Amino acid sequence: MEKVKVSQDVADALDYVTRNFSNKAIIDAHVRCPNGWHMDENKALKGLDLDILIRALYNGYAVEGMAQEQLLEWFKFSIQKFNELKKVDKNQMKDWDKQDVEEHHNEVDYYRIEISVLKQVLTIFEINIEEGVNC
């Protein structure tokens, strides 16, 4: 069975209620009063479709957009790393041996390629790259 995709808020609420109640008790409460979830920890379940709730409890659930968010974070990390590496100037490298200089240039090239590929993947998934994130 496939996991149900839910928002982060719903996932957090499910984590909370499943730590404190049985699946049967959660379903019973939702059937009796689907809008009865009022605590901050569980209010995201208010009005949740019963079918989604049951499938999430028995088949598991995954947070929507999680892979896309991870891709975006990976992209941002790569940009940051690339920018840090580019700040190293020739003055700083003058005491480095040839192998260290070559490794530095290889690492810069690696992040340049990684950023290029990640940009293409983000575009395919139609994930907007925030303004101000440059390379």
MILOGU-220961 format. One line per field, with one value per residue: residue in three letters; z, y, x of N, C-alpha, C in turn. Coordinates in nm, 4 decimals, padded with zeros to 6 digits. Atoms other than C-alpha are relative to their C-alpha. Layout:
% residues N
rest [ALA; ...]
nz [Z; ...]
ny [Y; ...]
nx [X; ...]
caz [Z; ...]
cay [Y; ...]
cax [X; ...]
cz [Z; ...]
cy [Y; ...]
cx [X; ...]
END
This chain:
% residues 135
rest [MET; GLU; LYS; VAL; LYS; VAL; SER; GLN; ASP; VAL; ALA; ASP; ALA; LEU; ASP; TYR; VAL; THR; ARG; ASN; PHE; SER; ASN; LYS; ALA; ILE; ILE; ASP; ALA; HIS; VAL; ARG; CYS; PRO; ASN; GLY; TRP; HIS; MET; ASP; GLU; ASN; LYS; ALA; LEU; LYS; GLY; LEU; ASP; LEU; ASP; ILE; LEU; ILE; ARG; ALA; LEU; TYR; ASN; GLY; TYR; ALA; VAL; GLU; GLY; MET; ALA; GLN; GLU; GLN; LEU; LEU; GLU; TRP; PHE; LYS; PHE; SER; ILE; GLN; LYS; PHE; ASN; GLU; LEU; LYS; LYS; VAL; ASP; LYS; ASN; GLN; MET; LYS; ASP; TRP; ASP; LYS; GLN; ASP; VAL; GLU; GLU; HIS; HIS; ASN; GLU; VAL; ASP; TYR; TYR; ARG; ILE; GLU; ILE; SER; VAL; LEU; LYS; GLN; VAL; LEU; THR; ILE; PHE; GLU; ILE; ASN; ILE; GLU; GLU; GLY; VAL; ASN; CYS]
nz [00.0000; 00.0132; -00.1060; 00.0330; -00.0046; -00.0860; -00.0285; -00.1187; -00.1177; -00.0232; -00.0444; -00.1398; -00.0809; -00.0041; -00.0895; -00.1376; -00.0453; -00.0007; -00.1207; -00.1185; 00.0134; 00.0968; 00.1284; -00.0188; -00.0755; 00.0871; 00.1022; -00.0691; -00.0317; 00.1254; 00.0520; -00.0862; 00.0119; 00.0847; -00.0233; -00.1441; -00.0354; -00.0364; -00.0620; 00.0964; 00.0496; 00.0908; 00.0742; 00.1444; 00.0372; 00.0066; 00.1311; 00.0898; 00.0614; -00.0786; 00.0772; -00.0114; -00.1373; -00.0184; 00.0773; -00.0641; -00.1228; 00.0245; 00.1088; -00.0184; 00.0689; 00.0356; 00.0103; 00.1367; 00.0360; -00.0751; 00.0929; 00.0624; -00.1006; -00.0166; 00.1179; -00.0134; -00.1044; 00.0584; 00.0920; -00.0794; -00.0602; 00.1065; 00.0319; -00.1111; 00.0062; 00.1191; -00.0282; -00.0952; 00.0728; 00.0946; -00.0752; -00.0159; 00.1100; 00.0318; -00.1138; -00.1009; 00.0536; 00.0342; -00.0848; 00.0213; 00.0995; 00.1269; -00.0196; -00.0717; 00.0954; 00.0943; -00.0719; -00.0170; 00.1300; 00.0275; -00.0855; 00.0595; 00.1199; -00.0448; -00.0435; 00.1165; 00.0742; -00.0851; 00.0012; 00.1329; 00.0054; -00.0929; 00.0614; 00.0997; -00.0713; -00.0626; 00.1082; 00.0387; -00.1044; -00.0095; -00.1311; 00.0190; -00.0717; -00.0623; 00.0451; -00.0816; -00.0007; 00.1259; 00.0033]
ny [-00.1187; -00.1247; -00.0988; -00.1166; -00.1272; -00.0969; -00.1211; 00.0104; -00.0203; 00.1238; 00.0999; -00.0309; 00.0338; 00.1467; 00.0448; -00.0263; 00.0832; 00.1426; 00.0256; -00.0062; 00.0744; 00.1102; -00.0337; 00.0145; -00.1163; -00.1176; 00.0110; -00.0166; -00.1425; -00.0743; 00.0334; -00.0660; -00.1458; -00.0273; -00.1360; -00.0105; -00.0084; -00.1403; -00.0261; -00.0431; 00.1153; 00.0858; -00.0742; 00.0215; 00.1131; -00.0508; 00.0099; 00.0865; 00.1075; 00.1230; 00.0971; -00.0380; 00.0283; 00.1454; 00.0482; -00.0503; 00.0753; 00.1408; 00.0191; -00.0957; -00.1279; -00.0744; -00.1429; -00.0520; -00.0943; 00.0195; 00.0186; -00.1290; -00.0851; 00.0485; -00.0444; -00.1429; -00.0166; 00.0474; -00.1062; -00.1138; 00.0394; 00.0024; -00.1404; -00.0536; 00.0624; -00.0535; -00.1393; 00.0037; 00.0436; -00.1047; -00.1106; 00.0256; -00.0668; 00.0496; -00.0334; 00.1039; 00.1275; -00.0067; 00.0935; 00.1354; 00.0773; 00.0169; 00.0913; -00.0737; -00.0943; 00.0801; 00.0480; -00.1158; -00.0262; 00.1118; -00.0181; -00.1113; 00.0548; 00.0935; -00.0750; -00.0698; 00.1002; 00.0400; -00.1093; 00.0008; 00.1141; -00.0260; -00.1012; 00.0683; 00.0843; -00.0901; -00.0505; 00.1104; 00.0116; -00.1314; -00.0564; -00.1326; -00.0311; -00.1308; -00.1131; -00.0212; 00.1191; -00.0070; 00.0715]
nx [00.0828; -00.0750; 00.0184; 00.0814; -00.0726; 00.0686; -00.0786; -00.0857; 00.0853; 00.0750; -00.0976; -00.0326; 00.1176; 00.0074; -00.1073; 00.0429; 00.1126; -00.0356; -00.0809; 00.0847; 00.1252; 00.0001; 00.0636; 00.1446; 00.0488; -00.0119; 00.1054; 00.1279; 00.0149; 00.0184; 00.1332; 00.0979; -00.0077; -00.1162; -00.0483; -00.0215; -00.1424; -00.0180; -00.1304; -00.1018; -00.0737; 00.0770; 00.1024; -00.0149; 00.0862; 00.1375; 00.0631; -00.0767; 00.0783; -00.0107; -00.0775; -00.1415; -00.0406; -00.0130; -00.1152; -00.1215; -00.0229; -00.0310; -00.0973; -00.1083; 00.0168; -00.1203; 00.0273; 00.0017; -00.1041; -00.1226; -00.1122; -00.0274; -00.0637; -00.1364; -00.0748; -00.0256; -00.1019; -00.1250; -00.0409; -00.0469; -00.1267; -00.1013; -00.0297; -00.0796; -00.1323; -00.0648; -00.0385; -00.1108; -00.1195; -00.0396; -00.0593; -00.1428; -00.0707; -00.1351; -00.0864; 00.0167; -00.0482; -00.1430; -00.0746; 00.0520; -00.0737; 00.0709; 00.1130; 00.1050; 00.0591; 00.0786; 00.1187; 00.0898; 00.0628; 00.0913; 00.1180; 00.0756; 00.0645; 00.1033; 00.1180; 00.0535; 00.0782; 00.1121; 00.0973; 00.0613; 00.0920; 00.1096; 00.0869; 00.0826; 00.0968; 00.0968; 00.0846; 00.0900; 00.1023; 00.0625; -00.0302; -00.0592; -00.1229; 00.0201; -00.0813; -00.1183; -00.0831; -00.0753; -00.1271]
caz [00.0000; -00.0871; 00.1787; 00.1822; 00.1043; 00.3737; 00.4673; 00.7303; 00.9739; 00.9291; 00.9660; 01.2898; 01.4211; 01.3273; 01.5011; 01.8143; 01.8252; 01.7381; 02.0299; 02.2648; 02.1254; 01.9396; 01.5732; 01.6749; 01.9257; 01.6710; 01.4034; 01.6514; 01.7639; 01.4030; 01.3016; 01.5995; 01.5474; 01.2468; 01.3407; 01.7068; 01.6916; 01.8840; 02.0539; 01.8873; 01.8512; 01.6575; 01.5011; 01.1539; 01.1615; 01.1802; 00.8846; 00.7377; 00.4967; 00.6878; 00.4077; 00.4205; 00.7990; 00.7922; 00.5128; 00.6902; 01.0146; 00.8596; 00.5463; 00.6668; 00.5379; 00.3757; 00.3800; 00.0511; -00.1228; 00.0986; -00.1937; -00.3585; -00.0352; 00.0032; -00.3540; -00.2861; 00.0356; -00.1491; -00.4150; -00.1534; 00.0235; -00.3065; -00.3875; -00.0438; -00.0749; -00.4279; -00.3151; -00.0212; -00.2518; -00.5007; -00.2255; -00.2056; -00.4056; -00.5551; -00.2592; -00.0238; -00.2554; -00.2933; -00.0044; -00.1261; -00.3066; -00.6591; -00.5452; -00.3017; -00.5730; -00.8144; -00.5532; -00.4856; -00.8572; -00.8884; -00.5964; -00.7523; -01.0816; -00.8983; -00.7331; -01.0574; -01.2344; -00.9394; -00.9321; -01.3053; -01.2775; -00.9720; -01.1539; -01.4356; -01.1928; -01.0029; -01.3326; -01.4280; -01.0960; -01.1416; -00.8138; -00.8006; -00.7050; -00.4616; -00.5750; -00.4534; -00.4889; -00.7525; -00.8659]
cay [00.0000; 00.3484; 00.6112; 00.9042; 01.2489; 01.5033; 01.8546; 01.9068; 02.0323; 01.7169; 01.4972; 01.6756; 01.6330; 01.2630; 01.2168; 01.3712; 01.1792; 00.8428; 00.8792; 00.9308; 00.7290; 00.4058; 00.4158; 00.2961; 00.5810; 00.8395; 00.7134; 00.6932; 01.0530; 01.1728; 00.9888; 01.1312; 01.4870; 01.5501; 01.9183; 01.8461; 01.8760; 02.1979; 02.1558; 02.3243; 01.9843; 01.8280; 02.1077; 02.0274; 01.7144; 01.9293; 01.8366; 01.5950; 01.3471; 01.0224; 00.8087; 01.0022; 00.9723; 00.5954; 00.5364; 00.7553; 00.5627; 00.2162; 00.2632; 00.5473; 00.9003; 01.1203; 01.4963; 01.6615; 01.8415; 01.6957; 01.5856; 01.9260; 02.1032; 01.8819; 01.9613; 02.3321; 02.3036; 02.1045; 02.3757; 02.6511; 02.4583; 02.4091; 02.7797; 02.8683; 02.6216; 02.7424; 03.1067; 03.0220; 02.8416; 03.1291; 03.3728; 03.2085; 03.4289; 03.3690; 03.5417; 03.2812; 02.9991; 03.1149; 02.8915; 02.5887; 02.3061; 02.2134; 01.9285; 02.1543; 02.4149; 02.1463; 01.9996; 02.3456; 02.4043; 02.0581; 02.1322; 02.4655; 02.2854; 02.0135; 02.2669; 02.4633; 02.1458; 02.0401; 02.3807; 02.3636; 02.0187; 02.1166; 02.4254; 02.2010; 01.9591; 02.2455; 02.3835; 02.0437; 02.0296; 02.3936; 02.4930; 02.8631; 02.9629; 03.2534; 03.5934; 03.6704; 03.3131; 03.3521; 03.1664]
cax [00.0000; 00.1176; 00.1721; -00.0689; 00.0751; -00.0127; 00.0967; 00.3658; 00.0979; -00.1112; 00.1983; 00.2899; -00.0661; -00.0662; 00.2685; 00.1222; -00.2072; -00.0506; 00.1919; -00.1007; -00.3921; -00.4643; -00.5651; -00.9122; -00.9528; -00.8339; -01.0738; -01.3615; -01.3017; -01.2834; -01.6029; -01.7920; -01.6681; -01.4410; -01.4148; -01.3448; -00.9681; -00.9007; -00.5637; -00.2671; -00.1006; -00.3887; -00.5941; -00.4543; -00.6743; -00.9897; -01.2105; -00.9523; -01.1106; -01.1808; -01.0349; -00.7072; -00.6938; -00.7494; -00.4982; -00.2415; -00.2869; -00.2633; -00.0483; 00.1705; 00.2141; 00.4733; 00.4978; 00.4023; 00.6824; 00.9500; 01.1707; 01.1345; 01.2254; 01.5320; 01.6379; 01.6038; 01.8061; 02.0744; 02.0837; 02.1203; 02.3976; 02.5829; 02.5557; 02.6912; 02.9798; 03.0595; 03.0650; 03.2928; 03.5356; 03.5348; 03.6378; 03.9778; 04.2122; 04.5558; 04.7199; 04.5759; 04.6869; 05.0474; 05.1629; 04.9648; 05.1362; 05.0335; 04.8066; 04.6147; 04.5596; 04.4404; 04.2038; 04.0618; 03.9970; 03.8400; 03.6083; 03.5051; 03.4337; 03.2390; 03.0065; 02.9706; 02.8492; 02.6322; 02.4617; 02.3967; 02.2383; 02.0327; 01.9025; 01.7805; 01.6129; 01.4487; 01.3187; 01.1740; 00.9877; 00.8832; 01.0460; 01.1213; 01.4707; 01.4563; 01.5762; 01.9237; 02.0478; 02.3155; 02.6192]
cz [00.0000; 00.1163; -00.0528; 00.0102; 00.0821; 00.0191; 00.1240; 00.1271; 00.0351; 00.0502; 00.1467; 00.0925; 00.0118; 00.0914; 00.1457; 00.0450; 00.0039; 00.1166; 00.1236; -00.0054; -00.1004; -00.1302; 00.0130; 00.0715; -00.0863; -00.1039; 00.0628; 00.0308; -00.1269; -00.0597; 00.0807; -00.0212; -00.0820; 00.0166; 00.1463; 00.0432; 00.0279; 00.0626; -00.1076; -00.0646; -00.1026; -00.0892; -00.1513; -00.0489; -00.0168; -00.1440; -00.1003; -00.0518; 00.0758; -00.0716; 00.0109; 00.1392; 00.0196; -00.0770; 00.0618; 00.1241; -00.0275; -00.1088; 00.0159; -00.0821; -00.0258; -00.0165; -00.1462; -00.0208; 00.0693; -00.0937; -00.0647; 00.0974; 00.0222; -00.1187; 00.0118; 00.1064; -00.0502; -00.0935; 00.0774; 00.0655; -00.1039; -00.0410; 00.1070; -00.0056; -00.1181; 00.0262; 00.0993; -00.0704; -00.0944; 00.0704; 00.0199; -00.1185; -00.0151; 00.1125; 00.1068; -00.0466; -00.0230; 00.0826; -00.0168; -00.0978; -00.1214; 00.0158; 00.0708; -00.0929; -00.0980; 00.0650; 00.0198; -00.1310; -00.0377; 00.0819; -00.0524; -00.1230; 00.0360; 00.0389; -00.1151; -00.0807; 00.0801; -00.0012; -00.1328; -00.0117; 00.0916; -00.0540; -00.1012; 00.0664; 00.0649; -00.1047; -00.0444; 00.0993; 00.0242; 00.1398; -00.0229; 00.0854; 00.0508; -00.0617; 00.0948; 00.0124; -00.1345; 00.0082; -00.1093]
cy [00.1255; 00.0944; 00.1171; 00.1246; 00.0979; 00.1217; -00.0241; 00.0155; -00.1264; -00.1092; 00.0218; -00.0381; -00.1519; -00.0573; 00.0148; -00.0968; -00.1480; -00.0358; -00.0135; -00.0857; -00.1140; 00.0471; -00.0042; 00.1218; 00.1266; 00.0000; 00.0224; 00.1478; 00.0802; -00.0270; 00.0736; 00.1518; 00.0383; 00.1416; 00.0246; 00.0065; 00.1466; 00.0326; 00.0422; -00.1183; -00.0830; 00.0738; -00.0154; -00.1174; 00.0421; -00.0068; -00.0873; -00.1124; -00.1305; -00.1043; 00.0291; -00.0328; -00.1498; -00.0542; 00.0457; -00.0821; -00.1430; -00.0242; 00.0897; 00.1258; 00.0621; 00.1458; 00.0424; 00.0935; -00.0205; -00.0137; 00.1328; 00.0936; -00.0422; 00.0418; 00.1473; 00.0273; -00.0436; 00.1065; 00.1179; -00.0307; 00.0048; 00.1409; 00.0599; -00.0546; 00.0548; 00.1416; 00.0076; -00.0376; 00.1079; 00.1184; -00.0164; 00.0636; -00.0557; 00.0302; -00.1091; -00.1330; -00.0019; -00.0964; -00.1453; -00.0742; -00.0234; -00.0879; 00.0703; 00.0979; -00.0744; -00.0520; 00.1127; 00.0285; -00.1108; 00.0133; 00.1143; -00.0503; -00.0951; 00.0753; 00.0785; -00.0957; -00.0415; 00.1050; 00.0031; -00.1118; 00.0238; 00.1057; -00.0648; -00.0861; 00.0864; 00.0572; -00.1061; -00.0137; 00.1310; 00.0594; 00.1315; 00.0157; 00.1420; 00.1045; 00.0165; -00.1226; -00.0058; -00.0879; 00.0568]
cx [00.0875; -00.0309; -00.0820; 00.0883; -00.0830; 00.0898; 00.0861; -00.0824; -00.0776; 00.0941; 00.0368; -00.1156; -00.0146; 00.1080; -00.0431; -00.1095; 00.0359; 00.0921; -00.0888; -00.1260; 00.0158; -00.0651; -00.1516; -00.0585; 00.0034; -00.1120; -00.1365; -00.0256; -00.0290; -00.1381; -00.1072; -00.0011; 00.1234; 00.0580; 00.0327; 00.1448; 00.0342; 00.1352; 00.0997; 00.0700; -00.0771; -00.0999; 00.0111; -00.0858; -00.1463; -00.0514; 00.0752; -00.0897; 00.0264; 00.0856; 00.1496; 00.0526; 00.0245; 00.1206; 00.1315; 00.0337; 00.0463; 00.1045; 00.1222; -00.0239; 00.1367; -00.0396; 00.0086; 00.1176; 00.1326; 00.1211; 00.0371; 00.0710; 00.1448; 00.0872; 00.0364; 00.1067; 00.1378; 00.0574; 00.0592; 00.1352; 00.1119; 00.0407; 00.0911; 00.1424; 00.0809; 00.0506; 00.1158; 00.1306; 00.0515; 00.0659; 00.1503; 00.0720; 00.1417; 00.0987; -00.0051; 00.0589; 00.1509; 00.0857; -00.0466; 00.0907; -00.0908; -00.1243; -00.1160; -00.0714; -00.0895; -00.1283; -00.1018; -00.0749; -00.0984; -00.1285; -00.0876; -00.0758; -00.1125; -00.1273; -00.0625; -00.0902; -00.1230; -00.1103; -00.0740; -00.1034; -00.1200; -00.0960; -00.0931; -00.1072; -00.1074; -00.0962; -00.1001; -00.1146; -00.0745; 00.0129; 00.0723; 00.1236; -00.0162; 00.0907; 00.1175; 00.0878; 00.0678; 00.1219; 00.0866]
END
